[in-house]
Amino acid sequence: MTAKDRAIETLKLQRQRYLERLPSTVAYLGELALAWGRGHLDSERFDALKQGLHRIAGSAGIFGLEELGLEASRLEQAIRGGQLLDGANRHALVQDVLTLGERWLSSTEHLAAPVGTLDTPSQSIMPTIWLLTGAGASEQNLLRSLRQYGFTVKPLDGLQAAEVALVFPEPAPGVLILDAERVTLTEALSQKLSLAGVAVVFISLQDDFESRLEAARLGATAFFVRPLNVMQLVEKVDSLVGDQTETPYRILIVDDDEMLSLSYQQALLSAGMRAEIEPDPANLLRRLEDFRPDLLLLDIHMPGYSGIELAAALRYYDEWTGLPIIYLSAEANRERQLRALDRGGDDFITKPISEQYLVSVVRVRAERMRRLASLRACDGLTGLLNHVHIKEALAAECLRAKREETCFSVFMLDIDHFKQVNDTYGHARGDTVIRALAHLLKTRLRGTDRVGRYGGEEFFAILPSCRKEAAERQCNWLREAFAALEFEHDGETFACTLSAGITCSEDFEQLQADQFIECADQALYAAKDAGRNCVVGWHGSLPSRSEAGSA
């Protein structure tokens, strides 16, 4: 079974579990809706009703139930404004919640629906943030800031509320933020939080070592001092609850000894890495381009080839100058090993090799490679790919789509009237807006999608195995989510919108990176001309507008 097959099987299993849990979740929301309709629902359970619908709205599309997600989103919005509804309309709304999902759950056809198809771009689901702080203005600002960055935040009133929430953690928590002056975390609760995988962040007025030491004793992951730098806190929370599924290290083994190569491969696979074997050095360059490894394990002595000469030749390519190369050999002479390292290698492992040592060396080298590559490739403000590397990713996607005969879509988006934001609220607040949009892109696109900051307030995204219609839906979803964010400056709030242009590989006979950028840019300008805050798809020579909200 290939890695792709394993991924598909895993997604099928997750989908099966999701569908198994969905009926009980919908039934629970129905009970809450009935109580709300009768006026017997307290604020905490009312929040649970809204959050439950919000989770279905965000997750159903991932598993192919897009209509269910849209219906849940409609109900969530209606209930948020439903306190003013008259009796008949409120009753109708309750009935809609009670029947939510019946048309999808009553049929088994969805159980066999394909996953990972060309038409279902999905988004990451962020864990909930539990907030144990006061009810003052600063806490409300923190609550608003976390929500504007796309986090689901649940305020809790005291330790008892946290204890109760841990018994039935719905939605599942990711981080607990607490005010150290208002709430004294007990060791028992700290242990429960640790077992549940909940990271604890302290906020304190005390800027001293003893306070930090006490937080460390209680298992805190981070410690912040008032007055609070909200941006730093948001970034820390983002790092704690962001996508924690690290892409496995990719290791290419070049060795003509089949049995040894298979044993290396098995050891690396068992350690959670991806490992492929190439027994013929003549295919090395092609395999590097196809597999894009994080590290190369290279035998020194192979028929007709020297691993040292192969390493030296690879260093002539700018693309492979930074690739870690570990030599594999029975050579024990240290002087000859050093000469081999001088020709382009990074480390030397002497055969026979223990599995534990092999895995340790490979992991350390590959991790360092990833970190350095990230520093070179990512934009400092947003953490997204920079201009150069998003263009490189696009060129690579063109080659992959041509080779595998699949399609992909790209979109270019731009924040509307961004100069006015900088002029009115200052560049620091403008940076906040840019980072908020970057966060939406990181969390609401798939792990396989590539997204970069193309320049200034302009972003570019590549969606593999995604047709234009699905890309337009995804882009409109992002557009609506971004427009809903509220930003604060000197006691007042403001919002921003974005415009986007989309194109798809199905629009072209030849796949060339420059034409994608040019056509997406044309469609973006058409969106600006159409009044902004909309998505336009490029179709042939003239873009046609995708009406805002219609996709």
C-alpha positions in Angstrom: 0.0 0.0 0.0 1.4 3.4 -1.0 1.6 6.4 1.4 -1.3 7.9 -0.6 -3.4 4.8 -0.1 -2.6 4.8 3.6 -3.7 8.4 3.9 -6.9 7.7 2.1 -7.6 4.7 4.4 -7.0 6.9 7.4 -9.3 9.6 6.2 -12.0 7.0 5.5 -11.6 5.7 9.1 -11.9 9.2 10.5 -14.9 9.8 8.3 -16.6 6.6 9.5 -16.0 7.7 13.2 -17.4 11.2 12.4 -20.5 9.7 10.9 -21.0 7.4 13.9 -20.8 10.2 16.3 -22.9 12.6 14.3 -26.4 11.3 15.2 -25.8 11.6 19.0 -24.3 15.1 18.5 -27.3 16.2 16.5 -29.7 14.7 19.1 -27.9 16.6 21.8 -28.2 19.9 19.9 -31.9 19.1 19.4 -32.4 18.8 23.2 -30.7 22.2 23.7 -32.8 23.8 21.0 -36.0 22.5 22.6 -35.0 24.0 25.9 -34.0 27.3 24.2 -37.4 27.4 22.4 -39.1 27.1 25.8 -36.9 29.8 27.4 -35.3 27.3 29.8 -31.7 27.5 28.5 -29.0 29.1 30.5 -26.2 31.1 28.9 -23.6 28.3 29.1 -25.9 25.8 27.4 -26.9 28.4 24.9 -23.3 28.8 24.0 -23.0 25.0 23.7 -25.8 25.1 21.2 -24.2 27.7 19.1 -20.8 26.1 19.3 -22.2 22.7 18.4 -23.7 24.1 15.2 -20.5 26.0 14.6 -18.4 22.8 14.8 -20.7 20.9 12.4 -20.6 23.9 10.0 -16.8 23.7 10.1 -16.3 20.0 10.0 -19.1 18.5 7.8 -17.5 19.6 4.5 -14.3 17.8 5.3 -16.1 14.5 5.2 -18.2 15.2 2.1 -21.3 16.6 3.8 -21.2 20.1 2.4 -25.0 20.6 2.5 -25.1 19.6 6.1 -22.4 22.1 6.9 -24.2 24.9 5.1 -27.4 24.2 6.9 -25.6 24.1 10.3 -24.0 27.4 9.4 -27.4 29.0 8.6 -28.9 27.7 11.8 -26.0 29.0 13.8 -26.4 32.5 12.4 -30.1 32.4 12.9 -29.9 31.3 16.5 -27.2 33.9 17.3 -29.8 36.5 16.4 -32.8 34.5 17.5 -33.3 36.1 20.9 -35.6 38.7 19.2 -37.7 36.1 17.2 -41.4 35.8 18.0 -42.9 32.5 19.2 -43.8 31.1 15.8 -40.5 31.8 14.1 -38.6 30.6 17.1 -40.6 27.3 17.0 -39.8 26.9 13.3 -36.1 27.4 14.0 -36.2 24.8 16.8 -37.8 22.3 14.4 -35.0 23.0 11.9 -32.4 22.1 14.5 -34.4 19.0 15.5 -34.5 17.8 11.9 -30.9 18.8 11.2 -29.0 16.1 9.3 -32.0 13.7 8.8 -31.8 13.8 5.0 -28.1 13.0 5.2 -28.0 10.6 8.2 -31.0 8.6 6.9 -29.1 7.5 3.8 -26.1 5.2 3.7 -24.8 6.6 0.4 -22.5 9.0 2.2 -20.6 6.1 3.9 -19.3 5.0 0.5 -18.7 8.5 -0.9 -15.1 9.1 -2.0 -12.8 11.1 0.2 -10.1 13.4 -0.9 -11.8 14.1 -4.2 -11.1 16.9 -6.6 -14.1 18.9 -5.4 -13.8 18.9 -1.6 -11.1 21.3 -0.3 -11.2 21.2 3.5 -9.9 23.3 6.4 -8.1 22.5 9.6 -10.3 22.4 12.7 -8.8 24.4 15.6 -9.2 23.1 19.2 -11.2 25.2 21.7 -9.5 27.7 24.0 -10.8 27.7 27.5 -10.5 31.2 29.1 -10.5 31.5 32.9 -10.1 35.3 33.5 -12.1 38.2 34.8 -14.9 40.0 33.0 -13.1 43.3 32.6 -12.4 45.3 29.4 -8.9 43.8 29.0 -10.3 40.2 29.2 -13.1 41.0 26.7 -10.4 42.4 24.4 -8.4 39.2 24.8 -11.6 37.2 24.1 -12.3 39.2 21.0 -8.7 39.0 19.8 -8.6 35.2 20.1 -11.9 34.9 18.2 -10.8 37.3 15.5 -7.8 35.0 14.8 -10.2 32.1 14.1 -10.0 30.4 17.5 -13.1 29.0 19.2 -13.0 30.4 22.7 -15.1 29.2 25.7 -15.1 31.5 28.7 -15.3 29.6 32.0 -16.3 31.0 35.4 -13.8 29.5 37.8 -12.1 26.2 38.5 -15.3 24.3 39.1 -16.5 25.2 35.6 -13.2 23.8 34.3 -13.6 20.6 36.4 -17.1 20.1 34.9 -15.9 20.9 31.4 -13.2 18.3 31.6 -15.8 15.6 32.5 -17.5 16.2 29.1 -15.0 18.2 27.0 -17.2 19.2 24.2 -15.8 20.8 22.2 -12.4 19.3 22.9 -10.0 21.8 24.6 -6.5 22.7 23.3 -5.3 25.5 25.7 -6.5 26.8 29.1 -5.6 30.5 29.7 -6.0 31.6 33.3 -5.6 34.7 35.3 -3.1 33.8 38.1 -4.5 36.5 40.4 -8.1 35.5 40.0 -7.8 31.7 39.8 -5.4 29.5 41.8 -4.8 26.4 39.8 -4.8 23.3 42.0 -2.3 20.5 41.5 -5.2 18.0 41.0 -6.7 20.0 38.2 -3.3 20.6 36.7 -2.8 16.8 36.5 -6.2 16.3 34.9 -5.4 19.0 32.3 -2.1 17.3 31.5 -3.7 13.9 31.1 -6.3 15.5 28.8 -3.5 17.1 26.7 -4.5 20.6 27.6 -1.7 23.2 27.5 -1.9 25.8 30.4 -1.0 29.5 29.8 -0.6 31.8 32.9 -1.4 35.5 32.8 0.0 37.4 35.8 0.6 40.9 37.3 3.7 39.6 39.0 6.8 39.9 36.9 9.1 37.9 39.1 10.9 34.6 39.1 8.9 33.1 42.0 5.6 33.5 40.1 7.2 31.8 37.0 8.5 29.0 39.2 5.1 28.4 40.7 3.6 28.3 37.2 6.3 25.8 36.1 5.4 23.6 39.1 1.8 23.5 38.0 2.8 22.5 34.5 2.2 25.8 32.7 3.4 25.9 29.1 3.8 29.7 28.9 3.7 32.7 31.2 2.7 36.2 30.3 2.8 39.4 32.3 0.3 42.3 32.3 0.0 44.7 30.5 -0.6 41.9 28.1 1.0 41.8 24.6 -2.0 40.2 22.9 -0.1 39.6 19.7 2.5 37.5 21.5 -0.2 35.6 23.3 -2.1 34.9 20.1 1.1 33.6 18.4 1.9 31.4 21.4 -1.6 29.9 21.4 -1.4 29.5 17.6 1.8 27.5 18.1 0.1 25.3 20.7 -3.1 24.5 18.9 -2.1 24.9 15.3 -1.7 22.0 12.9 0.4 19.6 15.1 0.5 16.9 12.4 4.1 17.3 11.2 4.8 16.1 7.7 7.0 12.9 8.1 10.6 13.4 7.2 11.3 12.1 3.6 14.4 10.0 3.3 15.9 8.7 0.1 18.2 5.6 0.3 20.6 5.1 -2.5 22.3 1.7 -2.1 22.6 -1.3 -4.4 22.4 -3.7 -1.5 18.7 -4.6 -1.5 18.6 -6.4 1.8 20.4 -3.6 3.7 18.3 -0.9 2.0 15.1 -2.7 3.0 16.3 -3.0 6.6 17.1 0.8 6.7 13.7 1.6 5.1 11.8 -0.5 7.7 13.7 1.1 10.6 12.8 4.6 9.3 9.2 3.7 8.5 8.8 2.3 12.0 10.0 5.7 13.3 7.3 7.5 11.4 9.3 8.7 8.5 8.8 8.2 4.8 11.6 6.3 3.2 12.1 5.3 -0.4 14.9 3.2 -2.1 16.7 3.9 -5.3 19.2 1.0 -6.1 20.4 2.6 -9.4 22.5 5.8 -8.9 21.8 6.7 -12.6 18.2 7.6 -11.5 19.4 9.7 -8.6 18.5 13.2 -10.0 15.1 12.1 -11.2 14.2 10.6 -7.9 15.4 13.7 -6.0 13.1 15.8 -8.2 10.1 13.5 -7.7 10.5 12.7 -4.1 12.0 15.9 -2.8 13.7 14.3 0.2 14.7 16.0 3.5 17.8 13.8 3.6 19.9 11.5 1.4 21.4 8.2 2.6 24.1 7.5 0.1 26.3 4.3 -0.1 29.9 5.1 -1.0 30.7 2.0 -3.0 28.3 1.0 -5.8 29.0 -0.7 -9.2 30.2 2.0 -11.5 29.6 4.8 -9.1 31.3 6.5 -6.1 29.0 8.0 -3.5 31.6 10.7 -2.9 31.6 11.7 -6.5 27.8 11.6 -6.6 27.6 14.0 -3.6 30.1 16.3 -5.2 28.1 16.4 -8.4 24.9 17.2 -6.6 26.5 20.2 -5.0 26.9 21.7 -8.4 23.1 22.2 -8.4 21.9 25.2 -6.5 18.7 23.3 -5.6 20.6 20.6 -3.8 23.4 22.5 -2.1 21.6 22.4 1.2 20.4 18.8 1.1 21.9 16.8 4.0 23.9 13.8 2.7 24.9 11.0 5.0 27.4 8.5 3.7 26.9 4.8 4.3 30.1 2.7 4.2 32.2 0.0 5.9 35.1 2.5 5.7 36.5 2.8 9.2 39.6 4.9 8.5 38.9 8.3 10.0 41.2 10.2 7.6 39.5 8.8 4.5 36.1 9.5 6.1 37.0 13.2 6.6 38.2 13.4 2.9 34.8 12.0 1.9 33.0 14.6 4.0 35.0 17.3 2.4 33.6 16.4 -1.0 30.0 17.3 -0.1 28.8 14.9 2.7 27.4 16.0 6.1 27.9 12.9 8.1 29.4 9.4 8.0 27.8 6.2 9.3 29.9 3.1 9.4 28.3 -0.2 8.6 27.0 -2.3 10.3 24.5 0.2 11.6 22.2 -0.2 14.5 18.6 0.8 13.8 18.5 3.1 16.8 21.6 4.9 15.8 20.4 5.3 12.2 17.1 6.7 13.2 18.7 9.1 15.7 21.2 10.5 13.2 18.7 10.8 10.4 16.1 12.5 12.6 18.5 15.1 13.9 19.9 16.0 10.5 16.4 16.1 8.9 15.0 18.3 11.6 17.8 20.7 11.2 17.2 20.7 7.4 13.5 21.5 8.0 14.3 24.4 10.3 16.8 26.0 8.1 14.6 25.5 5.0 11.7 27.1 6.9 13.8 30.1 7.8 14.8 30.6 4.2 11.4 30.0 2.7 9.0 31.7 5.1 7.9 35.3 5.3 8.9 36.8 8.7 5.6 38.6 9.5 3.1 35.8 8.6 5.1 32.5 8.6 3.8 31.8 5.1 6.0 31.0 2.2 7.7 34.1 0.8 7.5 35.4 -2.7 10.3 33.3 -4.1 9.3 30.1 -2.6 5.6 30.3 -3.4 6.6 30.7 -7.0 8.9 27.7 -6.7 6.0 25.7 -5.2 3.8 26.7 -8.1 6.4 25.6 -10.7 6.8 22.2 -8.8 3.0 21.8 -8.8 2.8 22.4 -12.6 5.4 19.6 -13.1 3.5 17.3 -10.7 0.1 17.9 -12.3 1.5 17.3 -15.7 3.2 14.1 -14.6 0.3 12.6 -12.7 -2.4 14.1 -15.1 -4.3 15.8 -12.3 -5.7 19.3 -12.0 -5.1 22.1 -9.5 -6.3 25.6 -8.8 -4.7 28.8 -7.6 -6.0 32.0 -6.2 -4.5 35.4 -5.6 -6.1 37.6 -3.0 -5.6 41.2 -1.8 -6.9 43.1 1.1 -9.2 45.9 -0.1 -8.3 49.5 0.6 -5.3 48.4 2.8 -3.5 51.7 2.4 -6.4 53.4 4.2 -6.0 50.9 7.1 -2.3 51.9 7.4 -3.0 55.6 7.1 -5.9 55.6 9.5 -4.8 53.1 12.2 -1.1 52.9 11.7 1.2 50.2 10.3 1.3 48.2 13.5 -2.5 47.6 13.2 -2.0 47.0 9.5 0.4 44.2 10.4 -2.3 42.8 12.7 -4.7 42.6 9.8 -2.2 40.9 7.6 -1.4 38.3 10.2 -5.1 37.7 10.9 -5.6 36.9 7.2 -2.5 34.7 7.2 -3.9 32.8 10.1 -7.2 32.2 8.3 -5.3 30.9 5.3 -3.1 28.5 7.4 -6.0 27.1 9.4 -8.8 27.0 6.8 -6.9 25.4 3.9 -5.8 21.8 3.6 -2.4 20.6 4.8 -1.6 19.8 1.2 -2.3 23.3 0.0 0.6 25.8 -0.3 0.1 29.4 0.6 2.4 32.4 0.5 2.6 36.1 1.0 3.2 37.3 -2.5 3.9 40.8 -1.4 2.5 43.5 0.9 -1.1 42.7 1.5 -1.3 40.2 -1.4 -1.4 36.4 -0.9 -1.2 33.5 -3.3 -2.4 29.9 -2.7 -2.0 26.6 -4.6 -4.7 24.0 -4.2 -3.7 20.6 -5.6 -6.3 18.2 -6.8 -9.0 20.9 -6.7 -11.2 22.1 -9.5 -12.2 25.7 -10.0 -15.7 25.4 -8.5 -14.4 24.0 -5.3 -11.7 26.6 -5.1 -14.3 29.3 -5.6 -16.3 27.9 -2.7 -13.3 27.8 -0.5 -12.2 31.3 -1.5 -15.7 32.7 -0.8 -15.6 31.0 2.6 -12.3 32.7 3.4 -13.7 36.0 2.1 -16.7 35.8 4.4 -14.7 34.7 7.4 -12.2 37.6 6.9 -15.0 40.1 6.5 -16.5 38.9 9.8 -13.3 39.7 11.8 -13.3 42.8 14.0 -10.1 44.7 14.7 -9.8 47.2 17.6 -7.9 50.5 17.7 -8.2 53.1 20.4 -11.6 51.8 21.6 -13.1 51.6 18.2 -13.5 48.6 15.9 -13.1 48.2 12.2 -13.3 45.4 9.6 -11.7 44.7 6.3 -12.6 42.8 3.2 -10.7 41.0 0.5 -10.9 40.4 -3.3 -9.6 37.3 -5.0 -8.9 36.0 -8.5 -8.9 32.2 -9.3 -7.7 30.1 -12.2 -7.4 26.4 -12.7 -5.1 24.1 -14.7 -8.1 22.9 -16.7 -8.1 26.3 -18.3 -4.8 25.8 -20.0 -3.2 23.4 -22.5 0.3 24.1 -21.3 1.1 24.3 -17.6 3.4 27.2 -17.0 3.8 29.0 -13.6 3.9 32.5 -15.1 0.6 32.1 -16.9 -1.2 31.1 -13.7 0.2 34.1 -11.9 -0.8 36.5 -14.7 -4.3 35.1 -15.1 -5.0 35.0 -11.4 -3.8 38.6 -11.2 -6.1 39.6 -14.1 -9.0 37.9 -12.3 -8.1 39.7 -9.1 -8.1 43.1 -10.8 -11.5 42.2 -12.3 -12.7 41.6 -8.8 -11.5 45.0 -7.8 -13.3 46.6 -10.8 -16.5 44.7 -9.9 -16.7 46.5 -6.6 -14.3 44.5 -4.3 -15.2 42.0 -1.7 -15.9 39.3 -4.3 -14.2 36.3 -6.0 -13.7 36.2 -9.8 -12.7 33.2 -11.8 -10.6 33.4 -14.9 -12.3 31.9 -17.9 -10.4 32.2 -21.2 -9.6 35.7 -22.1 -12.1 37.4 -19.9 -12.8 36.8 -16.2 -16.4 36.2 -15.1 -17.5 37.2 -11.7 -18.3 34.6 -9.1 -21.1 36.5 -7.2 -20.2 37.1 -3.6 -21.8 34.4 -1.5 -23.1 32.4 -4.4 -20.4 29.8 -4.4 
